Amino acid sequence: MNPTLDNDTADAIVEGQHRDIFSVLGPHSVADSQSDKTCVVRSFQPHAHTAVLVDSNGVKSPMSKTHDKGLFEVTLKDFPESYHLELTQGEHSWDIVDAYCMDSPIGEMDRHLFNEGTHEWLYKTLGSHLMEWQSVRGTHFAVWAPNASRVSVVGNFNEWDGRRHVMRAHPGSGVWDIFIPGVDNGTLYKFEISDSTGNLLPLKHDPYAPYFEQPPGNASIVFDSKFIWSDDDYQSRKKGLDMRSQPISIYEVHAGSWQLNLHGNSLTYVELAKTLIPYVLENGFTHIELMPITEHPFEGSWGYQPIGLFAPTSRFGSPDDFRHFVDACHAADIGVIMDWVPAHFPTDEHGLGQFDGTHLYEHADPRQGMHQDWQTLIYNFGRREVSNYLLSNALYWIREFHLDGLRVDAVASMLYLDYSREQGQWIPNRHGGRENLEAIDFLKRMNILVHAEGGITMAEESTSFPGVSHPTYNNGLGFTFKWNMGWMHDTLDYMSKDAAYRKYHHNNLTFGMIYAFSENFTLPFSHDEVVYGKGSMINKMPGDDWQKFANLRALYAMMFSYPGKKLNFMGGEIGQYSEWQHDGSIQWHLLEEAKHQGLQLLVRDLNTLYKEHPALHETDCEAAGFEWIDCDDVEQSVVSFYRYSSDRARHCITVCNFTPVIRNSYVIGVNEIGNYREILNSDDERYGGSGQGNHASNGANLTANSTGAHSRPASLALTLPPLGVLILEWTGNPTEA
């Protein structure tokens, strides 16, 4: 039989250079037929010696080998409803369903929404998806590469031969896809892409892959989740809550170094569920915030250079193992927040950089597309398809992994075109300004979408950009919360000073209240404060060992009574001496010593008090919930303030003494005469303190009299412990005799 293809076309197929492979392979009408044959079926099988087409009725039609490199074809009288191929190579034989007889699962609406940049479920269209399609089980692959001349799926199933499964191009959308029968769960794959001139690029990972090989491998993996969630009650309880008035105390964790097993290896997601969750629950935190667990090639980036935004890192288990961890957190009533990194991505050649031979995801001009500090690539937020990629990713983590929220990394670097750049190293926006207008629009949309799914968002934003946590309808960026970096820096700077010199830096304690309610703030003592020579939390504190612990206890007690949600990085709660090491572990052996146990107990009690006392959390973001009693006692380095519940029915008083001097009969003004009690004293002996304070004995209470002070109608005389913080509560009027 004479082949129906000319030699040039046949050569292009077998050499992997044909640009419209679905127009020639599979079943097609016979043009200008002079016989009763109406259909020709072609298949490229380079390892087969013979090929036979078997139709749905079992009728076998031997195929002719029309090219010595493995191109087969057969002409038929009728189009087969379905068929498979029987292939042989020597004594070996096998059956396949032809990928080129399968239609595309991608519909016109998918393409339209993607090009419009509004496809919220894009992760269900692009990427790899195990499915049954046209009564055949296999995997659908789809990828965006608009400037490619050819895209193929390669893997063990085709011996990584890019000629075998060339994908279908969808004109006008830049999307390529193919359904490959028989490709099952756990299959490794990559994309082989030729640029517009036909040059072969390094193999690329799937930007939407849900699973990856463990490093140093970097292949994408087909993964079909079988997980069944059991957190309906948790989801019902949190639905509709205004998280600004809820207690949020976050334990920030680097999953790989929280604890090591007996072999010195990181714990898996399943092991973390068994160990980390009980620890967080016992110590009273409300949320776990995971440093980025999206797949990343470089361990030393701590996850902040992600290359697989849709995949929890395989270092600790499968995607369903991570789902199990989140589900177990919710069973313990613990929320889960993940660090999310949409600001930049690494330059690894198998990643997004020059994905189809062009600057597809990143800006072409390095003044816009390259981070000066990190030598990473910056997303082109103004490109609809790129923005859609990131927006669908944010929704993916909330929907598919039931995360409670996203902490967005490096927001300041997204907001400003001149971030960390000198004059001439950046390009102004269309109005001549320094704001990245496309990134701002992206962040607004992201926050709207995540909030609509019931998630919260937190911005790591270190500048005075206005309205970061204001609603988008009020021209804000729409984040739920913003990290209060100013408070953190000022407070740590103050606490690092010797007590004798703190009076000269008193403004560091009080200045933050000027802007404390300009945003919905979170108070962060994060991983960034305990690396790169900054010292651990305990070693930031001045003085001898006793003073270090007293100072840190005082710092935490003030933090938990100060307006704002709370975040503490792992290890800080036990007074770890060493800086954090991503390839190590928390120094758990320190808990054999009483002073470390005492600090941990204080943090536990602070968490309990913060959650149980409405005045300490309901008005974290409301100016009406805070009043200074006295912020001007510079000489004695003492501050005192009120916190109120939202209805002002409950309140508490915090008094902080940041010198090692015991202050007897220290007078503060209060609102009511009557009895008061200490509900927390950071100098309590149980915490490792000296036991100074205002102890109730035999049921006796502190009693305020009617002598006014600090412009209030009553006053209270207190014993202030050295380097100590008191939290007091009014218990009512004295009992009449």
Secondary structure, DSSP 8 states (H G I E B T S, - for coil): ---SS-HHHHHHHHTT--S-GGGTSEEEE-TT-SSS--EEEEEE-TT-SEEEEEETT--EEE-EEEETTTEEEEEESS--SSEEEEEEETTEEEEE--GGG---S--HHHHHHHHHT--TTGGGTSEEEEEEETTEEEEEEEEE-TT-SEEEEEEGGGTT-TTTSB-EEETTTTEEEEEEET--TT-EEEEEEE-TTS-B---B--TT-S-B--TT---EE----------HHHHHHHTT--GGGS--EEEEE-TTTS-B-TTS-B--HHHHHHHHHHHHHHTT-SEEEE---EE-S-GGGTTSS-SEEEEE-GGG--HHHHHHHHHHHHHTT-EEEEEE--S-B---TTSSTTTTSS-SSB-SSHHHHB-TTT--B-B-TTSHHHHHHHHHHHHHHHHHH--SEEEETTHHHHHBTTTT--TTSS---TTS-SB-HHHHHHHHHHHHHHHHTT-EEEE---S--TTTTS-GGGTS---SEEE-HHHHHHHHHHHTS-GGGGGGGTHHHHGGGGTTTSS-EEEEE-GGGGSTTS--HHHHS-SSHHHHHHHHHHHHHHHHHSSSEEEEETTGGGT--S---TTS---GGGGGSHHHHHHHHHHHHHHHHHHH-GGGTTTTT-GGGEEEEEEEETTTTEEEEEEE-TTSS-EEEEEEE-SS--EEEEEEEES--EEEEEEEETT-GGGTS---S----TT--EEEBS--BTTBSEEEEEEE-TTEEEEEEEEES----
